[in-house]
């Protein structure tokens, strides 16, 4: 790999690591602050602040927004207590797929830093969750890809999962707060389960519309100018913003990624100083493999072309989970090894193993 290619990769790593401010950021910050306040001032007035659902379509930016809010809040910084124990006030757990009541409990415990056997019984696993999270002073539990939990086919098990989360947030000894992130039907848990609804708020992140094109213009200028330190003055910013909206059907995460892809094109193929419309056309072509006459960033009548080709899907949202800490995966591998293990047959009386010497 050439020095030039490595330099572009390093620069793009910096660009992609930076948070893009969105309108929902202030709402999420305020809602999380309310959840924190409800811990020290519990009561019926703050009952709906115990759980928080953030839903939106794939790649809408919900996970990035919550991660940024948690990462930049001093209240969630890890620290070492008087007993020399590392305390993580917030733990981030990706819900396993397929999800069961038991394997979610095991993953929560492991993310909290507690070693637990993969074959622990379900009731003991959740008992440990209720014991270990308070002892480790965990205040917030964030469950990402939480829609996976709703795919539990057994309604009794789904009910147990709901009850287990409620028991965490209703505890009088150590009340916790739970944030659930995911795509629909996650919002149905908030809307249809009365016990959950009475304890939670819901933020639905919807696609951008033409009325919010000025926000996209701000992203173009901010990501290109502030994050990448490149010139955007040669861009027809308003026109590019409308094309981005159309190409992604208003999907915020996809819009930001396409802006970053255009920056990479400028660094790799352009003069490395400014981003042009040709860079957006190249980025769109790389992503969609479209013909030149199908390129939304090249043709004049772009609004007559098919829309949404640049909307990206997060592949992991509904795929089987391959995380190394998935307890059920470990058990499946163990069972497979047992099944495939050859069983030695007893030797006939008086015979010797092959190669044996007297």
N, C-alpha and C positions, 0 to 999 in steps of 0.2 A: 504494500500500500504506500502510495507516494506521500511526501511531506505535505503537499497541497491538500490532498484528500483528508489526511489526518487533521489538518488545521481547520478545515470546514466542519468536520465531525465534532471537534472540540468546541468550536464556536456555536454550533447548533445545539450541543448539549446544554450550554449555558442559556441559550434562547428558550429552549423547551422547558427548562427547569423553573422559569419565572412565572409567577402567578399573574393572570390577566384579571383585572378588576371587573366585576360584573354587578349589575343592579341588585342581585339577590344577596350579595355579600353582607350588606348592612342588616338585612332582614335576618339572616342566619346568625350573625353576631349578636343581635338583640335577643333573638329567641334562646340562644345558648346562655346568655347572661341571665335571662329570666329563669332558666332551668337551674342555674347555679344558685340564684337567690331563693328558689323554692326549697333547696336543701336546708338552708339555715332558717327559713321562715315557712315551715310546712303548714298545711291547712287546706280547707276546702277551696279557698280562693286561688291557691296555687296548684290544685290537684291536676289540672290539665297540662302542667309543665313537667310532668314526670317522664313522659315519653315524647319523642319527636320523630315524625315521619318526614323524610325528604324523598320525594318521588319525581321521576322524569324519565324520558325516553333514553335509550342507550346513548352514551357519549354526550349527554346534555350538560355536563359540567358539575353535577351535584356532588360527586365524590371529591373533586378538586376544591370546591367551595368549602365543604365541611373540613377537609384536611387542613386547608389554609387557616380557617378559623381556630381550629384546635392547636395547630402548630405555633400560632402567633399570640396565644393567650398565656400569660405568665402563670395563671392558675393551673395549667395542665403540664407545666414543666416537671420532668422527673427530678427527684432529689434523694439524698441519702439521709435517713432518719437517725435518731440517737442510738438505735440498735445496730447501726451500720447496714441497714437493709435498704435496698433501692426501691423507692416508691414511684409507681407510675399512676398518677391520678386518673388518667384516661387510657384505656386499652382499645386497640382497633382490631376487630376480628372479622375475617371474611367467612361468611356462612358457607359450610361445606356443601358440595353437591355430589351425590344426593344427600339431603339433610335428614337426620333423625334427631329426636329429642336427646338421645345419648351422645351422638358424636359432636353435636354442637356444644354440649357441656364440656366434653373433653377438650375441644379446641379452645374454648374460653379459658379453661384452667391452664392450658399450656401457654397461651398468650400472656397470661398473668404471671407466668414464671413458676408455676407449680407443676412438678413432675407427677404424671398420672399414667397408670397402665391403660393401654388401648382397650383391654377387655373388661374394664370396670363396669359394674352393673349400673343401669340407668339411674335408679333411685340414689345410689351412693354418689354418682357423678354430680347430680344437682345438689345434693347435700354438701359436697365439697365446694361447689360454686358459691353457695350461700355462706359457707364458713370462710373460704379462702379470700374472696374478694374484699370483705370487710377487714380481715386481718392484714391484707396487703394495701388497705386504704384506697381501693379503687372507687372513684366517685362516678365516672362516666364509662359506659360500655357502648362502643360504636359497632354496630353490626352492618357490614357492607354486603352487597348482593343479597339483601335480606329476603327478596322475593323467593329465593330458593327454599326458605323454610315453609312457604305456603304450598309447596309441591308435595308435602307429606300427605300420602293418600289416606292414612288412617285418621279419621276425624278426632278420635279420642286422643291420639298422640299430638295432634295439632292443638287440641284444647289444653293438654298438659304443658305444651311449650308456651302457649299464651299465659297460662297460670303461673308458670315459673318466672317469666319476665315480670309479671305483675307483682309477684312476691318480692322481687328485688327492689322495685321502685316504691312499694308500700311498706317496707321494713321501717319500724320505728327506731330500732337500734342503730342501723346503718343504711339510711335511704340512699339509693343510687339513682342515676338517671340513665336512660337508654335512648340512643339515637339509631334509627333504622333507615338505611339507604337502599334504594333499588328501583327497579322498573315495576310497572303494574304487572300483576294484580296486588302489589304490596299495599297500595292505598285502600284496597278492599278490607284489609284487616282493621284499619282505622275506622272505616265507614260502617262495617257490618258487625263488628264485635263491640257490643255496648260497653263492656268492662274496659276494653282498651280505649275506646273513643272517649270515655269519661276521664281518662288519664293522659290524653295526648293531644298534640297539635299536629296539623298536616300542612306541609309546604309542597305544592305541586309546581315543578319547574316546566313551563310550557315552551314550545318553540317560539322564536322571535317572529315578529310580523313586520310588514312594510312600515308601520308606524314607529318602529324601533331601529330604523336603518342608521340613524345618527349614532347609535351605540356601536354599530359595526364600524362606522367611520372612525370612531375613537379607538377601536381595537387596531385597525389598520395603522393608524399613526403611532399608537403606543407600542405595539409589538415591533414594527419596523424601525421606528425612530428611537424609542427608549430602550427596548430589550436588545435589539440587534445593532444599534448605532449606525443605521443606514439611512439614506435619503429617500423620502417618499414623494418629494415635490413634483416629480414627473408623472405621478399617478393621477388619473381622474377619480379621486377618492370616492365621491358620491356614486358614480357609475359602478365602480368595482364593488362597493358595498352592496348594491342592489343585485349584482350578479352572484356574489357570495351567498346572499340570502336565498336566491332562486336555486343555486346549485346544491344547497344543503337542506332545503326546505326549513330554514330557520334553526337548524341544529347548532347550538352555540359551540360545542366542542369541535365539531367538524369545521366550522368557520375559522376558528383559531388555528387549527391544524393546517388548514389550507393556506392561511397567511404565512405560517412558519415554513411550509413547503415552498412557497414563492421566494422567501428569503434564502432558503437553501439553493434554489435555482439561481438566484442572483449571485450567490457566493461561488457556486460551482461553474456556471456557464456565462454569467454576465461579467460586469466590470468590478464586482465586489464592493461597489460604493453606493449604488442606488437600486431600488426595486422598481421594475417597470411592469406594464400590463402583459408583456410577453412572458415575464416570469410567472405570472398567475396562469397564463395559458399553458405553459410548460408543466407547471405543478398539477393542473387539472388533467392534462393529457397523461402524465405519469400515473395518476391515481385511477383514472377511469378507462385508459386505453381507447379513448374516443377517436374518431376520425376528425380531421381538421374542420370539416363543415359541421361537426357536432360539438365543437368546443365553445362553451358558453362565454369564454373570455376572448374569443377571436371574432366571432360573427356578429353582425349588427342586429339581426333579428333573433337574439338569444332567448327572448321570452317565449318563443314558439318551439324551442327545443324541449326535450323531456327534462323535467326538474328532478332534483334529489339524487343525482348520480354521485355526488361528492359527500353524501351523508354516510358517515362511517359507523360501523357497528363494533361494539366491544365483544370480541369472540368469547371471552370467558363468562359472560353473563349467564348463559344457560348450559354451558358445557359441563361434562363430568369433571369433578375437581381432581386435580393431580397433585395437590399440595402434599409435601412430605409429612406434614403433621396430621393428615387425615387418619383418624383411628380406624375407621372402617376399612380403608384401603390396606392398612397394615394387617388387619385381621384376615382380609381376603387373601393376601399374599401368604400368610401363615397357613391358612387352610389349604391353599393350592399346593404349597410345598409338602404338606402332610399327605395329600392325595397322590402326588406324583412320586413320593418316596417309595423306593422298592423295598418290599418286605422279604427278608431272607428266609428261605424255606429250611426247615431242620434237615440236617444230613442223615442219611440212612445209617442205621447202627453199624459200627465197624468201619465206616468210610472215613477218609481224611479230606480236608480242604485241599483244592488244587494248589500245588507248589509247596505243600507242607513237607518238612524234612523231619525224620525221626531223630 
